[in-house]
Amino acid sequence: PSLGRLMFELPEEMGLIAVAGRQTQGKGRGGNVWLSPVGCALSTLHITIPLHSNLGQRIPFIQHLVSLAVVEAVRSIPGYEDIDLRVKWPNDIYYSDLMKLGGVLVNSTLIETTFHILIGFGFNVNNSNPTICINDLIRRLNREEGMELQPLSADCLIARTVTVLERLIDLFQEKGPNGVLPHYYKYWVHSGKQVHLGSEDGPTAWIVGIDDYGYLQVHQEGKGVESVHPDGNSFDMLRNLIVPK
């Protein structure tokens, strides 16, 4: 049976995660295909969030927490703090602001007063094609800094990601967005970036941050700060655009 069906049949206090060595039918945002070669960390995680809770009222934040958890899973290991792994709004993991290494997809179903949430996340740990992988970044740091950091395994990083995510969710439930936003901004790629809205000759705006609901805040000259909804818009890093999906 699929994880989506299983999640309603298990006791609520029981956790559920599926880990794949490779995927043949991976999905991305907006119906995109997600290619998943061997060497990637691939998982689907089931969690439950009460509707009447800080996170239950701000479900779009979950994808940000998961992206942050992946980055922190690597960069919280002693010695690995300088691996240049970052989060890109709303749901990607990047090497610096140059190259995508992974992504997150969240599906939520509200049943009575509980959100059942399936979190799919995948990131490239050990495959140098077609882009770059985390172990490439480790090798690069070893070469440039004369370090001897060991390569990391997909299994280790999936386990660390889930552990970090649980901590971030607890922090969010206790303190709300301000409990996690300082961590998020520490690792995100957008600080002080200028973008165009809609098209390359669209209006110019500056990225301010994300609001209490996980929407991107942009400041347009003369128009003040506006929020950009993650479900209707994507961030095109190559062209520095925020574009409707």
TORGU-823155 format. One record per atom (N, C-alpha, C): x, y, z; residue in three letters. Coordinates in steps of 0.1 Angstrom, whole numbers, padded with zeros to 4 digits, always signed. Example, Ala and Ser with C-alpha at 12.3 -4.5 7.8 and 13.67 -1.06 7.14 Angstrom:
BEGIN
+0132-0057+0078ala/+0123-0045+0078ala/+0132-0033+0078ala/+0128-0022+0071ser/+0137-0011+0071ser/+0129+0000+0079ser/
# end
This chain:
BEGIN
+0008-0012+0000pro/+0000+0000+0000pro/+0009+0013+0000pro/+0003+0023-0005ser/+0011+0036-0006ser/+0012+0042+0008ser/+0022+0050+0010leu/+0023+0057+0022leu/+0011+0066+0025leu/+0005+0072+0015gly/-0006+0081+0016gly/-0018+0073+0022gly/-0020+0060+0019arg/-0031+0053+0025arg/-0027+0048+0039arg/-0014+0043+0040leu/-0009+0038+0053leu/-0011+0048+0064leu/-0008+0061+0061met/-0007+0071+0072met/-0020+0072+0080met/-0032+0068+0073phe/-0045+0069+0080phe/-0048+0056+0088phe/-0040+0046+0086glu/-0043+0033+0092glu/-0034+0030+0105glu/-0024+0038+0107leu/-0015+0036+0118leu/-0019+0044+0130leu/-0016+0040+0142pro/-0018+0048+0154pro/-0012+0062+0152pro/-0018+0072+0158glu/-0014+0086+0155glu/+0000+0088+0161glu/+0004+0081+0172glu/+0017+0084+0178glu/+0028+0077+0171glu/+0025+0069+0161met/+0035+0061+0154met/+0040+0068+0142met/+0053+0070+0142gly/+0060+0077+0130gly/+0061+0068+0118gly/+0062+0074+0106leu/+0063+0066+0094leu/+0072+0073+0084leu/+0082+0066+0079ile/+0090+0072+0069ile/+0094+0061+0058ile/+0094+0065+0046ala/+0098+0056+0035ala/+0111+0061+0029ala/+0121+0053+0028val/+0134+0057+0023val/+0136+0049+0010val/+0140+0056-0001ala/+0142+0049-0014ala/+0157+0050-0018ala/+0162+0039-0024gly/+0175+0039-0030gly/+0175+0047-0043gly/+0164+0045-0050arg/+0162+0054-0062arg/+0147+0054-0064arg/+0143+0065-0072gln/+0128+0066-0075gln/+0127+0066-0090gln/+0115+0061-0094thr/+0112+0061-0109thr/+0101+0070-0112thr/+0093+0075-0102gln/+0082+0083-0104gln/+0082+0095-0094gln/+0093+0101-0092gly/+0094+0112-0083gly/+0086+0124-0089gly/+0081+0132-0079lys/+0073+0144-0084lys/+0079+0157-0077lys/+0078+0168-0084gly/+0083+0181-0079gly/+0071+0190-0078gly/+0073+0203-0076arg/+0062+0212-0075arg/+0056+0214-0088arg/+0042+0217-0088gly/+0035+0220-0100gly/+0035+0209-0110gly/+0036+0197-0105gly/+0035+0185-0114gly/+0048+0182-0121gly/+0059+0189-0118asn/+0072+0186-0124asn/+0077+0172-0121asn/+0084+0166-0130val/+0091+0153-0127val/+0103+0156-0119val/+0105+0147-0109trp/+0118+0148-0101trp/+0126+0136-0104trp/+0138+0139-0110leu/+0147+0128-0114leu/+0155+0124-0102leu/+0157+0111-0099ser/+0163+0106-0087ser/+0173+0095-0089ser/+0185+0099-0093pro/+0195+0088-0096pro/+0200+0082-0083pro/+0207+0071-0084val/+0213+0065-0072val/+0223+0075-0067val/+0225+0075-0053gly/+0234+0085-0047gly/+0227+0097-0041gly/+0214+0097-0042cys/+0206+0107-0036cys/+0199+0102-0023cys/+0197+0111-0014ala/+0189+0108-0002ala/+0175+0111-0005ala/+0166+0100-0005leu/+0152+0102-0009leu/+0143+0096+0002leu/+0134+0104+0006ser/+0125+0100+0017ser/+0111+0106+0016ser/+0101+0099+0021thr/+0088+0105+0024thr/+0085+0103+0038thr/+0082+0113+0045leu/+0080+0113+0060leu/+0065+0117+0063leu/+0059+0110+0072his/+0045+0113+0076his/+0046+0120+0090his/+0040+0132+0091ile/+0039+0138+0104ile/+0024+0143+0106ile/+0020+0145+0119thr/+0007+0151+0121thr/+0009+0164+0129thr/+0001+0174+0125ile/+0002+0187+0131ile/-0012+0191+0135ile/-0014+0195+0148pro/-0028+0199+0152pro/-0031+0212+0145pro/-0043+0213+0140leu/-0048+0225+0133leu/-0046+0238+0142leu/-0050+0236+0155his/-0050+0247+0164his/-0036+0248+0171his/-0026+0250+0163ser/-0013+0252+0168ser/-0005+0262+0160ser/+0006+0267+0164asn/+0013+0277+0157asn/+0016+0272+0142asn/+0020+0260+0141leu/+0024+0255+0127leu/+0011+0251+0120leu/+0001+0246+0127gly/-0012+0242+0120gly/-0019+0254+0114gly/-0016+0266+0119gln/-0022+0279+0114gln/-0013+0284+0102gln/-0001+0278+0100arg/+0009+0283+0091arg/+0015+0272+0083arg/+0007+0264+0077ile/+0012+0251+0070ile/+0023+0254+0060ile/+0022+0266+0052pro/+0032+0268+0042pro/+0046+0268+0048pro/+0048+0270+0061phe/+0061+0271+0067phe/+0068+0258+0067phe/+0060+0247+0066ile/+0066+0233+0068ile/+0077+0231+0057ile/+0075+0235+0045gln/+0085+0233+0034gln/+0098+0241+0038gln/+0097+0252+0044his/+0109+0260+0048his/+0116+0253+0060his/+0108+0247+0069leu/+0115+0240+0080leu/+0122+0227+0075leu/+0116+0221+0065val/+0123+0208+0060val/+0136+0212+0052val/+0135+0222+0044ser/+0147+0227+0037ser/+0158+0231+0046ser/+0154+0238+0057leu/+0164+0242+0067leu/+0169+0230+0075leu/+0161+0220+0077ala/+0165+0208+0084ala/+0176+0200+0076ala/+0174+0200+0063val/+0184+0193+0054val/+0198+0201+0055val/+0197+0214+0054val/+0210+0222+0055val/+0216+0220+0069val/+0208+0221+0079glu/+0214+0220+0093glu/+0219+0206+0096glu/+0213+0196+0089ala/+0217+0182+0092ala/+0232+0181+0088ala/+0236+0188+0078val/+0250+0188+0073val/+0258+0198+0082val/+0254+0210+0082arg/+0262+0221+0087arg/+0263+0222+0103arg/+0255+0213+0109ser/+0256+0212+0124ser/+0265+0201+0129ser/+0271+0194+0119ile/+0282+0184+0123ile/+0295+0192+0125ile/+0301+0189+0137pro/+0314+0196+0140pro/+0324+0194+0128pro/+0329+0205+0123gly/+0339+0205+0112gly/+0332+0207+0099gly/+0319+0206+0098tyr/+0312+0207+0085tyr/+0305+0220+0084tyr/+0307+0229+0093glu/+0299+0242+0094glu/+0301+0250+0081glu/+0313+0249+0075asp/+0315+0258+0063asp/+0312+0252+0050asp/+0305+0240+0050ile/+0300+0235+0037ile/+0289+0244+0032ile/+0291+0250+0020asp/+0282+0261+0016asp/+0269+0256+0010asp/+0261+0250+0019leu/+0248+0245+0016leu/+0238+0255+0021leu/+0228+0258+0013arg/+0219+0269+0016arg/+0204+0266+0013arg/+0195+0274+0018val/+0181+0272+0015val/+0177+0283+0005val/+0168+0279-0005lys/+0163+0288-0014lys/+0147+0288-0013lys/+0141+0299-0011trp/+0127+0300-0010trp/+0120+0295-0023trp/+0109+0287-0023pro/+0103+0282-0010pro/+0107+0268-0006pro/+0114+0261-0015asn/+0115+0246-0011asn/+0128+0240-0017asn/+0138+0247-0019asp/+0150+0241-0026asp/+0162+0241-0016asp/+0172+0232-0019ile/+0185+0232-0012ile/+0195+0235-0023ile/+0204+0245-0020tyr/+0213+0249-0030tyr/+0228+0248-0025tyr/+0237+0247-0035tyr/+0251+0250-0032tyr/+0253+0265-0035tyr/+0257+0272-0024ser/+0257+0287-0025ser/+0245+0292-0032ser/+0246+0301-0041asp/+0234+0305-0049asp/+0236+0301-0063asp/+0243+0290-0065leu/+0248+0286-0078leu/+0240+0274-0084leu/+0237+0264-0076met/+0233+0251-0081met/+0224+0244-0072met/+0213+0238-0077lys/+0203+0231-0069lys/+0208+0217-0066lys/+0207+0214-0053leu/+0212+0200-0048leu/+0200+0192-0044leu/+0188+0198-0041gly/+0177+0190-0036gly/+0165+0199-0035gly/+0154+0192-0031gly/+0141+0199-0030gly/+0132+0192-0020gly/+0121+0199-0017val/+0111+0194-0008val/+0097+0196-0014val/+0088+0186-0012leu/+0074+0187-0016leu/+0066+0183-0004leu/+0056+0191-0001val/+0047+0189+0011val/+0033+0187+0006val/+0026+0177+0010asn/+0012+0175+0008asn/+0005+0174+0021asn/-0006+0181+0023ser/-0013+0181+0036ser/-0028+0177+0034ser/-0033+0170+0043thr/-0047+0166+0043thr/-0053+0169+0057thr/-0063+0177+0058leu/-0069+0180+0071leu/-0080+0170+0074leu/-0079+0163+0085ile/-0089+0154+0090ile/-0094+0158+0104ile/-0106+0163+0105glu/-0111+0168+0117glu/-0102+0180+0122glu/-0094+0178+0132thr/-0086+0190+0137thr/-0071+0186+0136thr/-0068+0177+0127thr/-0054+0173+0126thr/-0049+0173+0111thr/-0038+0180+0108phe/-0032+0179+0095phe/-0024+0166+0094phe/-0026+0158+0084his/-0017+0147+0081his/-0009+0152+0070his/+0004+0152+0072ile/+0013+0158+0062ile/+0023+0148+0057ile/+0024+0147+0044leu/+0035+0138+0038leu/+0045+0148+0032leu/+0058+0146+0037ile/+0069+0154+0033ile/+0078+0146+0024ile/+0079+0149+0012gly/+0089+0143+0003gly/+0101+0152+0002gly/+0113+0146+0005phe/+0125+0154+0003phe/+0136+0145-0004phe/+0144+0152-0012gly/+0155+0145-0019gly/+0166+0154-0021gly/+0179+0149-0018phe/+0190+0158-0020phe/+0202+0149-0024phe/+0211+0155-0032asn/+0221+0148-0039asn/+0233+0147-0029asn/+0236+0134-0024val/+0247+0132-0015val/+0259+0128-0022val/+0258+0119-0031asn/+0270+0112-0036asn/+0270+0109-0051asn/+0264+0119-0059asn/+0264+0117-0073asn/+0268+0130-0080asn/+0280+0129-0087ser/+0285+0142-0092ser/+0278+0146-0105ser/+0269+0138-0110asn/+0261+0142-0122asn/+0246+0142-0119asn/+0238+0150-0125pro/+0242+0160-0135pro/+0246+0173-0129pro/+0246+0175-0116thr/+0250+0188-0110thr/+0262+0187-0101thr/+0260+0187-0089ile/+0270+0186-0079ile/+0264+0179-0066ile/+0272+0173-0058cys/+0267+0166-0046cys/+0273+0171-0034cys/+0267+0168-0022ile/+0273+0172-0009ile/+0287+0167-0007ile/+0290+0154-0011asn/+0303+0149-0010asn/+0314+0156-0019asn/+0309+0162-0030asp/+0318+0170-0038asp/+0322+0183-0030asp/+0312+0189-0023leu/+0315+0201-0016leu/+0324+0198-0004leu/+0323+0186+0002ile/+0332+0182+0012ile/+0346+0180+0007ile/+0347+0174-0005arg/+0360+0172-0011arg/+0367+0185-0014arg/+0358+0195-0019arg/+0363+0208-0023arg/+0369+0215-0010arg/+0361+0214+0001leu/+0366+0221+0013leu/+0379+0214+0018leu/+0380+0201+0017asn/+0392+0194+0021asn/+0404+0199+0013asn/+0402+0201+0000arg/+0412+0205-0009arg/+0417+0220-0006arg/+0407+0228-0004glu/+0410+0243-0003glu/+0415+0246+0011glu/+0410+0239+0021glu/+0414+0242+0035glu/+0423+0232+0042glu/+0427+0222+0034gly/+0437+0212+0040gly/+0430+0204+0051gly/+0417+0202+0050met/+0410+0194+0060met/+0409+0179+0056met/+0404+0171+0065glu/+0402+0157+0062glu/+0389+0152+0066glu/+0378+0160+0062leu/+0365+0156+0065leu/+0361+0143+0057leu/+0354+0135+0064gln/+0349+0122+0058gln/+0337+0125+0049gln/+0335+0117+0038pro/+0322+0118+0031pro/+0311+0114+0040pro/+0299+0118+0036leu/+0287+0115+0044leu/+0278+0105+0036leu/+0270+0098+0043ser/+0261+0088+0037ser/+0247+0093+0036ser/+0239+0089+0026ala/+0225+0093+0025ala/+0217+0089+0038ala/+0219+0077+0043asp/+0212+0072+0054asp/+0214+0081+0067asp/+0227+0084+0069cys/+0231+0093+0080cys/+0224+0106+0079cys/+0224+0112+0067leu/+0218+0125+0065leu/+0203+0125+0066leu/+0196+0115+0061ile/+0182+0114+0063ile/+0178+0113+0078ile/+0186+0105+0085ala/+0183+0104+0100ala/+0185+0117+0107ala/+0196+0124+0103arg/+0199+0137+0109arg/+0188+0147+0106arg/+0184+0147+0093thr/+0174+0156+0088thr/+0161+0155+0096thr/+0157+0142+0099val/+0144+0140+0106val/+0146+0145+0120val/+0157+0142+0126thr/+0160+0146+0140thr/+0159+0162+0141thr/+0166+0168+0132val/+0166+0183+0132val/+0152+0189+0130val/+0145+0182+0120leu/+0132+0187+0117leu/+0123+0186+0130leu/+0123+0175+0137glu/+0115+0174+0149glu/+0118+0186+0159glu/+0131+0189+0160arg/+0135+0200+0169arg/+0130+0213+0164arg/+0131+0216+0151leu/+0126+0228+0145leu/+0110+0229+0147leu/+0103+0218+0145ile/+0089+0218+0147ile/+0085+0222+0161ile/+0092+0216+0171asp/+0090+0219+0185asp/+0092+0233+0188asp/+0103+0239+0182leu/+0107+0253+0184leu/+0096+0262+0178leu/+0091+0258+0166phe/+0081+0266+0160phe/+0068+0266+0168phe/+0064+0254+0173gln/+0052+0253+0180gln/+0052+0261+0193gln/+0064+0261+0199glu/+0066+0269+0212glu/+0067+0284+0210glu/+0074+0288+0199lys/+0077+0302+0198lys/+0072+0309+0185lys/+0066+0301+0176gly/+0061+0307+0164gly/+0072+0309+0154gly/+0069+0317+0143pro/+0079+0319+0133pro/+0093+0325+0138pro/+0092+0334+0148asn/+0104+0341+0152asn/+0113+0331+0159asn/+0108+0319+0163gly/+0117+0309+0169gly/+0127+0303+0159gly/+0123+0303+0146val/+0131+0296+0136val/+0137+0305+0125val/+0131+0317+0124leu/+0135+0326+0113leu/+0150+0330+0114leu/+0155+0333+0126pro/+0170+0336+0126pro/+0178+0325+0120pro/+0175+0312+0123his/+0182+0300+0117his/+0180+0300+0102his/+0168+0303+0098tyr/+0165+0302+0083tyr/+0173+0313+0076tyr/+0173+0325+0081tyr/+0180+0336+0074tyr/+0195+0334+0074tyr/+0200+0327+0084lys/+0214+0324+0085lys/+0219+0316+0072lys/+0210+0308+0067tyr/+0214+0298+0056tyr/+0207+0301+0043tyr/+0199+0312+0042trp/+0192+0314+0030trp/+0200+0322+0020trp/+0196+0321+0007val/+0205+0327-0004val/+0201+0341-0008val/+0190+0346-0002his/+0183+0358-0008his/+0186+0371-0001his/+0194+0371+0010ser/+0196+0384+0017ser/+0200+0395+0008ser/+0192+0406+0009gly/+0195+0418+0002gly/+0195+0417-0014gly/+0189+0406-0019lys/+0189+0405-0034lys/+0179+0413-0040lys/+0182+0418-0052gln/+0173+0425-0060gln/+0167+0416-0071gln/+0154+0416-0073val/+0147+0407-0083val/+0138+0415-0092val/+0134+0409-0103his/+0123+0414-0111his/+0111+0405-0109his/+0099+0412-0109leu/+0087+0405-0107leu/+0080+0402-0120leu/+0077+0389-0123gly/+0069+0385-0134gly/+0076+0383-0147gly/+0085+0392-0151ser/+0093+0390-0163ser/+0106+0398-0162ser/+0115+0396-0172glu/+0128+0403-0171glu/+0127+0418-0172glu/+0116+0423-0178asp/+0114+0438-0178asp/+0103+0442-0168asp/+0099+0433-0159gly/+0089+0436-0149gly/+0095+0445-0138gly/+0087+0449-0129pro/+0092+0459-0118pro/+0103+0453-0110pro/+0112+0462-0105thr/+0123+0457-0096thr/+0118+0458-0082thr/+0123+0448-0074ala/+0119+0447-0060ala/+0131+0442-0052ala/+0132+0445-0040trp/+0142+0439-0031trp/+0136+0429-0022trp/+0143+0418-0019ile/+0138+0408-0010ile/+0140+0412+0004ile/+0129+0412+0012val/+0130+0416+0026val/+0132+0405+0036val/+0124+0394+0033gly/+0124+0383+0042gly/+0111+0374+0040gly/+0107+0366+0049ile/+0095+0359+0048ile/+0085+0363+0059ile/+0072+0364+0057asp/+0063+0368+0067asp/+0059+0357+0076asp/+0049+0360+0085asp/+0045+0350+0095asp/+0039+0337+0089asp/+0035+0338+0076tyr/+0028+0327+0070tyr/+0037+0319+0060tyr/+0050+0324+0059gly/+0059+0317+0050gly/+0060+0323+0036gly/+0052+0334+0034tyr/+0052+0340+0021tyr/+0064+0349+0020tyr/+0070+0350+0008leu/+0081+0359+0006leu/+0077+0374+0006leu/+0085+0382+0013gln/+0082+0396+0013gln/+0091+0404+0004gln/+0086+0412-0005val/+0094+0420-0014val/+0090+0434-0013val/+0100+0443-0014his/+0098+0457-0013his/+0099+0464-0026his/+0088+0469-0031gln/+0089+0476-0044gln/+0089+0491-0041gln/+0098+0498-0048glu/+0100+0513-0047glu/+0086+0520-0048glu/+0083+0527-0038gly/+0070+0535-0039gly/+0058+0527-0035gly/+0059+0514-0034lys/+0047+0506-0032lys/+0047+0499-0018lys/+0058+0500-0011gly/+0059+0493+0002gly/+0062+0478+0001gly/+0059+0471+0011val/+0062+0456+0012val/+0050+0448+0008val/+0052+0439-0001glu/+0042+0429-0005glu/+0046+0415-0003glu/+0036+0406-0001ser/+0039+0392+0001ser/+0036+0384-0011ser/+0045+0374-0014val/+0044+0366-0026val/+0041+0352-0022val/+0030+0346-0026his/+0025+0333-0022his/+0034+0322-0027his/+0038+0312-0019pro/+0047+0302-0024pro/+0040+0292-0034pro/+0027+0290-0032asp/+0020+0281-0041asp/+0018+0286-0055asp/+0018+0299-0057gly/+0015+0305-0070gly/+0027+0310-0077gly/+0039+0310-0070asn/+0051+0316-0076asn/+0063+0308-0074asn/+0073+0309-0083ser/+0086+0302-0081ser/+0097+0313-0082ser/+0108+0309-0077phe/+0120+0318-0078phe/+0130+0313-0088phe/+0132+0320-0099asp/+0141+0316-0109asp/+0155+0322-0106asp/+0164+0314-0100met/+0177+0319-0096met/+0185+0323-0107met/+0184+0316-0119leu/+0193+0319-0130leu/+0190+0333-0136leu/+0177+0336-0136arg/+0174+0349-0142arg/+0170+0360-0131arg/+0171+0356-0118asn/+0168+0365-0107asn/+0153+0370-0109asn/+0144+0361-0111leu/+0130+0365-0113leu/+0122+0358-0103leu/+0111+0365-0099ile/+0100+0358-0092ile/+0089+0357-0103ile/+0085+0344-0106val/+0076+0342-0117val/+0064+0334-0113val/+0052+0338-0118pro/+0040+0329-0115pro/+0043+0315-0121pro/+0038+0305-0114lys/+0040+0292-0119lys/+0030+0289-0130lys/
# end
